[in-house]
């Protein structure tokens, strides 16, 4: 077997090991270290607006809130949300900002 063929098979075996989850122990340890340094993401559950709160909102304030949300979206600052909790809270009535 020549050097090029041996190198090809070595790379192919390593690629298969990585794809099959049989990566060397060093890679597994690095992954677990990275996972342990990740902060736990706690979804935000916003309170559903009541009719009284909706009545107190002014158009300029609603536009300001929407612009702030758009800035967060454009900058890539995402907020984890628990939409299922919000849906349950809004089951008795919905009073959106806009």
C-alpha positions as semicolon CSV with decimal commas, in nm:
position;residue;x (nm);y (nm);z (nm)
1;X;0,000;0,000;0,000
2;X;0,150;0,334;-0,097
3;X;0,153;0,643;0,126
4;X;-0,136;0,819;-0,053
5;X;-0,364;0,517;-0,020
6;X;-0,274;0,472;0,347
7;X;-0,342;0,840;0,416
8;X;-0,679;0,817;0,236
9;X;-0,788;0,515;0,443
10;X;-0,671;0,681;0,765
11;X;-0,876;0,991;0,694
12;X;-1,177;0,780;0,588
13;X;-1,164;0,574;0,910
14;X;-1,135;0,886;1,125
15;X;-1,428;1,049;0,941
16;X;-1,642;0,738;0,992
17;X;-1,553;0,730;1,362
18;X;-1,654;1,092;1,406
19;X;-1,979;1,049;1,211
20;X;-2,070;0,732;1,400
21;X;-2,006;0,891;1,739
22;X;-1,690;0,693;1,803
23;X;-1,468;0,997;1,818
24;X;-1,151;0,983;2,027
25;X;-1,192;1,041;2,401
26;X;-1,035;1,388;2,379
27;X;-1,316;1,515;2,154
28;X;-1,580;1,374;2,388
29;X;-1,421;1,543;2,689
30;X;-1,404;1,877;2,508
31;X;-1,772;1,848;2,418
32;X;-1,875;1,773;2,778
33;X;-1,667;2,067;2,904
34;X;-1,838;2,300;2,656
35;X;-2,182;2,170;2,753
36;X;-2,115;2,225;3,123
37;X;-2,017;2,589;3,063
38;X;-2,338;2,664;2,870
39;X;-2,587;2,859;3,082
40;X;-2,922;2,693;3,140
41;X;-3,190;2,855;2,925
42;X;-3,504;2,934;3,121
43;X;-3,794;3,028;2,892
44;X;-3,964;3,361;2,953
45;X;-4,335;3,350;3,030
46;X;-4,482;3,694;2,977
47;X;-4,800;3,789;3,150
48;X;-5,098;3,813;2,919
49;X;-5,239;4,166;2,899
50;X;-5,569;4,235;3,068
51;X;-5,836;4,460;2,919
52;X;-5,742;4,734;3,166
53;X;-5,373;4,716;3,073
54;X;-5,458;4,723;2,704
55;X;-5,678;5,031;2,754
56;X;-5,389;5,214;2,923
57;X;-5,148;5,154;2,632
58;X;-5,087;5,448;2,402
59;X;-4,991;5,408;2,034
60;X;-4,647;5,569;2,081
61;X;-4,564;5,324;2,363
62;X;-4,676;5,026;2,152
63;X;-4,458;5,146;1,862
64;X;-4,165;5,185;2,101
65;X;-4,210;4,828;2,231
66;X;-4,234;4,691;1,877
67;X;-3,921;4,883;1,770
68;X;-3,727;4,748;2,071
69;X;-3,834;4,394;1,983
70;X;-3,728;4,447;1,622
71;X;-3,386;4,572;1,734
72;X;-3,339;4,256;1,943
73;X;-3,441;4,041;1,644
74;X;-3,209;4,219;1,399
75;X;-2,914;4,198;1,640
76;X;-2,976;3,826;1,690
77;X;-3,061;3,860;2,059
78;X;-3,327;3,595;2,090
79;X;-3,549;3,536;2,391
80;X;-3,656;3,183;2,477
81;X;-4,029;3,183;2,542
82;X;-4,273;2,931;2,683
83;X;-4,553;2,982;2,431
84;X;-4,762;2,694;2,565
85;X;-4,793;2,868;2,904
86;X;-4,890;3,192;2,729
87;X;-5,155;3,013;2,522
88;X;-5,308;2,861;2,835
89;X;-5,308;3,199;3,009
90;X;-5,481;3,364;2,709
91;X;-5,756;3,102;2,683
92;X;-6,008;3,318;2,870
93;X;-5,950;3,624;2,652
94;X;-5,689;3,809;2,451
95;X;-5,605;4,176;2,463
96;X;-5,305;4,231;2,232
97;X;-5,083;4,538;2,232
98;X;-5,136;4,604;1,863
